[in-house]
Amino acid sequence: MVDLKALGAEVGAQLKARGEKVAVAESSSGGLISAALLGVPGASAYYLGGAVVYTGKARMSLLEIPREAVAGMRSASEPYALLLARTVRERFGADWGISETGAAGPTGNGYGDPAGHTCIALSGPVELATTLRTGADDREANMEAFAAAALELLKRATAEA
């Protein structure tokens, strides 16, 4: 099991050293990405804000992404995750936007994705999107795995960019 607090501290230190800021839009991880980044004293040096965008209503209310912008797009997909990452980065004026959208479990989602499926995207000096499938239906374990994968993606990108 990954220590989310330690990983958040490591990513936070990288962002702080680079003088960069991050904003988060997460879904199935339920706020764990933000919690890991905010669990570090001095997080305000790199964390601008975030939202748990769990429903279409939350997407429209919190990020002001209208239905028309997602027409024909599945919510638990790489294009949707990238749209969330770009939007949260732009809305907060961050250097990096990170997003996660998936199905934590114990069942899959309405699009046919199984429990343990998520898409994670990063928008900033580089843009990346990836799909993770844990193969498990353990909701809590999946939420932690989703958050860890998002933080690892941000860690790699900030180390390389």
Buried (B, 14 or more C-beta within 10 A) or exposed (E): EBEBEEBBBBBBBBBBEBEBBBBBBBBBBBBBBBBBBBBBEEBEBBBBBBBBBBEEEBBBEBBEBEEEEBEEEBBBBBBBBBBBBBBBBEBBEBBBBBBBBBBBBEEBBEEEBBBBBBBBBBBBEEBBBBBBBBEBBBBEBBBBBBBBBBBBBBBBBBEEE
